[in-house]
Amino acid sequence: MINYTLGIASPLTKGNRVSTAQRRLNGKNIFKRDFLEGPVDGEFGELTGRACRRAKFWLGYADKDLKASYGPTLDAYLTGEAQLPVELKKRKALREKKAAQRPLREKALAEAQKYIGVKESPAGSNKVRFSDWYGIRGPWCAMFVTWCYVNGAKSKAVVKSSRYAYVPYIVADARAGRNGLSVTRDPKPGDIVCFDWQGDGTHDHVGLFKSGSAASFKTIEGNTAVGNDSNGGQVMERDRNASSRPVFVRVGR
């Protein structure tokens, strides 16, 4: 069993100890689960921190204990040197049971599909049911995604008139693991997709992943159109690829 604790630091911690932790998280654990969803690169950055939170969640840790750190206790659970306490086993079972039900993301996607073809009226006004519902008259791609997760999936991660109407906030919260959001490299139907058209680090537009892979995929997006990706005024199905610099976001609650 390891006798040290790793976490996100500045500069980032690197080396064999990090690689050992990453291999445990990558699937070399008694649960046979890949919590890392990324490379074993010997660098404890955001991806490894998220993997620690993900592992702790699925092992039954309490919400207050979902920290981006890897220490002796987590290592012992993953290697089988220590058994999960009864409290963690119960919480783990409840979370797995809930996950076995239809995912929130699929419910949100089903809601989005109802509105394909809806347009602003008049064109260019940003007047559409999604912005009127949210309470802000402006570009409404994120408000459309919020509508789908609130009304279609009853998600608590998104909130009418509060979060989200601004795409960079979605990305920031996912990267930080806030509000049940996390970044994923393995997008599934209904996951949120945030696009950075210019590659300047500020994400401009958002939609819902429908099908495909991270390299080439279909989406359903609000406030888009052929010729105006980010402010086209329609709900449409679009074809996208990795050139749009997507960040895929999983909604966990």
Buried (B, 14 or more C-beta within 10 A) or exposed (E): EBEEBBBBEEEEBEEEBBBBBBBBBBEBBEBEBBBBBBEBEBBBBBBBBBBBBBBBBBBBBEEEEBBBBBBBBBBBBBBEEBEBEEEBEEBBEEBEEEEEEEBBBBBBBBBBBEBEEBBBEEEEEBBBBBBEBBEBEEBBBBBBBBBBBBBBBEBBBBBBEEBBBBBBBBBEBBBBBEBBBBBBEEBBBBBBBBBBBEEEEEBBBBBBBBEBEBEEBBBBBBBBBEEEBBBBBBBBBBEBEEEBBBBBBBBBE
